[in-house]
Amino acid sequence: MNAMKKHIILPALFLLVCSSLFAQSDFRLTEQLFSRINQNPAAIGNNEKIQIFNVNRIQWAGIGFDEAPKSTLINVHSYCDKIQSGFGLSLSYDELGIANSTLNAKLAYAYNIDLWDGGLLSLGLSAGVINKTFDPAKHIWVDPTDPTIPEESISKTNFDLDFGFELSTRYLLVGASGTHLSNIGEEVSTLVAPTHINAYVRGLVPVVDKIDIAPALLYTNIGSLNQGNYSVATTNVLEVNATGFYDNKYWFGLGYRFNSALAFSAGLEWNFLRLGYSYELSVGDVANLSSSTHELMLSFIIPTKK
């Protein structure tokens, strides 16, 4: 990237980060519904196999690999039928621009209640730590002489707490959760994550032999529980998508995050392996930025003795 292009694109990127992403929201994944325990600890199903999920995301890749925000998520979970409980681990790393980064590690527990044949209620709790870091040397400042600019990188680690539920049947999944609940009433800053309220519903509609359609609606509110005595900007994110499955082995998805992105995804499942790819086209407020956002998902199942 030549110097002129870099100085044109990066200020635009940081203006976007300071305005529409001021709330320091968690990164959003196109493939999130395939593994949700980082967003909702109740999403540990009654499958006693060990399930490992990994997704890597690079956003606005057109500005250059070094400057493009990158995110990585690893979820691991399993279920013990004897005690109707699921256990999981979630690790994530997220870059917001090139100056801000977040590292989140938490353990998850879910208790499952059989309501009727095919109906399951899961209640989940996760706890861990969240570390946020800001490096002023990587930021482009309007006034580099501002005395309030930190002289060196600053970092803060906080306790992190999530709670949620899921109600699932063969043809319908409904879930809701609150993340970063330990920060309720806190003032949001570069080093303090806002509380998120997440809700989603997903259906499964058999169309013809071997073909199913799974429509979904997802909603997130960011920052409303941080108001307290502070003036905190809140953000509402709404997303709709639909995924078509063929023979339970192949899928193709289309999604729209309002005023933000249009997403395309495809993947396949083979034995214990699942591989997926998604591409996001920036629209609305971020349409003028580079549109090449890529996501690669890999998950697999490790059979247990039972």
PyMOL commands that set and color helices and strands:
alter all, ss='L'
color gray80, all
select helices_A, chain A and resi 3-19+32-34+61-63+81-83+136-138+181-183+224-226+284-286
alter helices_A, ss='H'
color red, helices_A
select strands_A, chain A and resi 50-58+70-80+85-96+100-116+119-134+154-168+172-179+196-203+205-208+211-222+235-246+250-257+261-270+273-282+293-302
alter strands_A, ss='S'
color yellow, strands_A
deselect
rebuild
show_as cartoon
